Amino acid sequence: MVSRGVENFQGREGMLLRIQRALGQLIPHIWMSPQNTYNAESVVEKYASDTDLQKPEQTILNLIKESIKKGRMLDVGVGAGRTTHHFAPLAREYIGIDYAHNMLEACRRKFHPLPSNVSFIRRDARDLSIFGDGYFDFVLASYNCFDGFSHLDRIRILKEIKRICKSGGLVSFSSHNLLFAENYFKIDWWLNLANFESRKSLRFLSAIYRYAWVLVLNDSREEIARQDYVMIHDGAHNFGHKLYYIKPWKELEQLAQLGFNNTRIFSLNGNEIERGSDLSRATDCWLYYLCTTR
């Protein structure tokens, strides 16, 4: 039978561990590169536990499944294989790429033995020279996977994706929405995110510190709002790296300039945003885009 003294000690030890973890989350990891972030064991484990599609991804899958059946698909930034479950069975050939070695190892473990149509390759999306022109019927880049890159690198990635996708092929990706970013500069938003009404002091402190670091690490709210696109420290992965945010009409403009057309936009509730509607009302944290190549 465990004594009361041992129980008290274990309770205090558990509390100290929780405080230690919370304090560690309050220190921004601004020294980490995106690649190091996504190779971290805790991040890989989190991604590996997720197998569900986001609502807009499911909508897009339902729309295009007949078009990609028996075709070739590239899954850019495949991570730990969340989307593999849903898309790989449809394609004649499915290739998942990522620049994080540990993510790919998680994929190989999860899907061992690999189906004959599935492969995972370590590759940086900025250089897809291993693939020939027009090789793929469908290219997916989910969960804002290239928002950790600079503006010029994003343009480079989109150019590479267009090159390797056949004329009239399909491309889908998501990107953070700059119209949402003003929330990061509101203390009430952080408190609500931390479920302040639960009155748990550690959550309250975490919200305050994260809000403070947003103010310290970024330009002013007004300066950011004036931009069409900008890199922001939004608190992801303990502020491990900046992420690219863009206004939706600017994304449409970029895609048209790069040779993508018939672009459709989907909100996080899975609904398509009607073409020609007021995009200033599209304020989700990120949006999904589906387009064709020309």
N, C-alpha and C positions, 0 to 999 in steps of 0.2 A: 504494500500500500504506500503510495507516494505521500511524503510528509508535507505539511502546509508550508514549511520553509522552502522545500524544493519547488513546490508549485509557485510560490512567490518569486523565487529566483528565475524560474523558466518564464514566468510572465514578464518580469523586468527585462530579461534577455531578449524576448521576442519584441518588446516595445523598442529597445535600443536598436535592434536590427532594422525595424521599420523606420525609425528616425534616421538611421544611417543611409538607407536607401533613398528616403525622401530628400535628405540634404544633398546626396549625390546628384539627384535630378535637378537641384537648384543651381548647380554649377554648369554653365553653358560649355558644351564640348566643341567650341568654335575652331579648335585645332584639327578636327577630324575631316578627312576628305569624304565625299560621298561614297567612294568605293570602300573605304575602311568602315564607314558606318554600316553598309549593307553586308559586310563580311563579319560583323560582330555577332557573337554567338547568340546573344539575347534577341537581336533583330531577326536572325535566321529562324530561331525557334518560333518567334511570333508569326512570321510569314508562313512558316511550314504548317502551323495549326489552322490556317485559314483556307477553306476550300470552296467558299461560296462566291458566286458572281455578284458584283454590285448590280443594282437594279437597271441602270442604263446598259451595262454589259449584257444582261439577259435580254433586254429589248433588242439590242443590236444583233445578238446571236439569233434570235427568232427571225429577224428580218433577212439575214444573209445566209442562213444555214444551207439553203438549197443552192445558193450560188457558189459556195466553197466546197460542197461535197465532191470528193475525189480530186480536189485541187491541191496545190502546194501552199502551205501557210507558214509564215514566220512570226513567232511570238517574241517581240523585242522586250527586254527587261522581264524575262519570265519569272524571276525571283525564285521562290520555292515551289513553283508549279501550281499555283492556285487556279489559273485559267486552263492549264493543261487538261485537267479532268473533263472539261466541258467542250473544248475545241478539238483536241487531238483525235478523238474517235471519228470526227467528221472528215478529216483531211486524208488524202492519199499519202501526203508527206507532211509531217509536222516537225519544225525545227524551233527549239527554244534557245534564245541566246541571252547571256547576261555577262557583265564584266566582274561580278562578284563570285569568286571561286566557290565559296562556302554555300552560296545559294544553289549553285549547280550540283554540288555534292548532295544537298538535301533533295533535289529533284531526282537524282539517280537512285538514291535510297528509297524514295517514296514510290517510284514506278518500276523498281526492279522486279523481275527482268523487264527491260524496255520492250514495248511492242515494236514490231518490225518497221513501222512507219514513223517512229518517234526517235529524235535525237536531241541532245543538249550540247551546246558548244559555247565555250568561253569566248566572248567577243565584245568589243566596245562598239556601240552603235554608230559612232562617228566614222568608223571604217568597216564597211561591209563588202570590201573588195573580194572576199572569198566567194561571193554570189554573183552570178552573171546578170546581165541586163534582162529585165522582164521575166525573172525566174519564178516569182511568186504570184499567186492569184489573190492572196489576202495577206496583209501585214497588220498585226495588232500590236499596240504599245499601250498597255493598260496601266492604271493606277499612277498616272503622272510620272512615268518612269524616266522621262528625259527632262524633267523640270529641274533636276540638280545641275544641269549644264547651263553655260552662259548663252546669251542670245545668239551669238555667232555659231556656237557649237550646235544649238538647236536647229538652226537653218541648215547646217551641214548634215545633220541627222535626217531631216525631212527630205533633203535632196537625195541622200542615199536611199531612203525608203522609196521615193518616187522612181529612182533608177532601177531598183531590183523588182519593182512591181510591174506586172505587164500592163500594157495600155488598156484602159477600161477596168483594171483591177480595183480591188477595194482596200481602203486603208482606214483604220480606226485607232484613235488615241484619245487620251484625256489630258487636260492641262488645268492648272490652278487659275482661278478667276480673280482678276485684280479688283473687281467690284466687291468681292467679299472681304478684302484685306482691311478695310476700315474697322472691322470688328476687333482686330488685334489691338487697336488703340483705345478700346473701351474696357475699363475695369469691370463693369457689370457683365460683359460677355465672358471674361475669364472666370468670374465667380460662379456664373451659371454653369459653365463647363465643368467646374470642380464640384458641382452640386453643393453649393454653399449652404443650402437649407439643411443639409445633413448635420451642419455645425461640427464637422470634424476639423480640428485645428490644423492638422498637417495639410489637408486639402486647401484650406484657406491660405495658409502661408505659401504653398506651392503656387496658387493662382496669383498672389501678390508678386512673388518673385518673378514668375514668368512674364507677367505684364510689365514689370520694371525692366527686364532684360530686352523685351521688344522695343521699349522706348530708347534704351541705350544703344542697341545694335543696329537700328534702322534709321533712315531718314524720317523726317516728320510725316505725320499723317497727311498734311496738306501737300507736301512735295510728292509723296507717292501717288496721291490721287491725280496729280497733274500728268503723270506718265501714262503711256500706252502699254508699256511692259516694264517690269522691274524685278530685280532679285531681292527677296525678303527673307530675313530670319524670322520664321513664324513659330518657332518652338519645337518643330518636328525633330525627333530623335535628340532631345536635349540641346536644341540649337546647333546640331552637328554641322549643318551647312545651310547655305541660302537656297531658296527655291524660287523658280521663275513663275511670276504671275503676269497674266496678260488679259486685257479687255477682250471680250468675245468678238466684237466687230473688227478688232485689229488682227485677231487670229484668222478670221475669214479672209481678210485682206492679204495676209501672209500666204495662206494656202493658195489663193488665186494666183498670186505672183509666182509661186513655185510650180504651178502646173497641176494643181488639184482642182476638181470642180464638183458640182452637185453636192456641196457640203451640207450636212444635216447636223443639228446640235441637239443633245439630249441632257436633261437635267438629272440630278441625283435621285429623283423619285421615279426615274425610268421613262418619263414622258418626253416626247419630242417637242422642242420649241418650234412653234409654227414659223415657217419661212416668212420673212418680212415683218415679224413682230418686233416690238421695242426691246432690244437686247439690254437696255439699261435696267430692265426689270429682272434680268437673269442674274441673280446674286448668290447662287450656290457656291460652295467653296471651290469646287472644280466642276468642269463640264466635259462631256464626251462629244467627240466629233467623228463623223463617218463621211468619207468622201471617196471619189473615184479619181484615177489618174488619167491623164490625157497625153 
